Structure formats: structure tokens, C-alpha cells
Amino acid sequence: MRRDVGSTVFQVFEGNGAVVMDGETHSVEKGDMFVVPSWIPWSLQAETGFDLFRFSDAPIMEKLGFMRSWVDA
């Protein structure tokens, strides 16, 4: 699991799997888009080859000095 300041939009180009957000698991497959809101714990689980494109406001958060991430080891 990880958490990030800022929101992220993912688009699934190939494959399928699941995204776990705030304890809830959601299946995703080719053609799906999903949003990970700011500071929500999340992780990805690939069932096949998983090709994702990520849109994020992280560069804006970095420029403003607000960017931070937390990764559960």
C-alpha cells in the first residue's frame, strides 16, 4: 500500500487486475479508467500483463512544496 498527496487518474491499456483503495478491491480491465484520490491508501494487483497510463497532479504538488508519499514496507 502507498499514499500520495495529489490525485491520480489511471487508464488501463492492456491486461487486467485489481486496484485496492482504502480497503476496497475493484477489478479493472482494458479500457477502464479509475481515480485514486489524495492520501487514500492504494495498491495495484496484476492478474495478467498490466499496461497502465497515469495522469497526476504530482508536478504541481512538488512545485508548491506539498508533495509527500508514504509506502508501507
Residue, then its C-alpha position, 0 to 999 in steps of 0.5 A: m500500500r502507498r499514499d500520495v498527496g495529489s490525485t491520480v487518474f489511471q487508464v488501463f491499456e492492456g491486461n487486467g487486475a485489481v486496484v485496492m483503495d482504502g480497503e476496497t478491491h475493484s477489478v479493472e480491465k482494458g479500457d477502464m479508467f479509475v481515480v485514486p484520490s489524495w492520501i487514500p491508501w492504494s495498491l495495484q494487483a496484476e492478474t495478467g500483463f498490466d499496461l497502465f497510463r497515469f495522469s497526476d497532479a504530482p508536478i504541481m504538488e512538488k512545485l508548491g512544496f506539498m508533495r509527500s508519499w508514504v509506502d508501507a514496507 
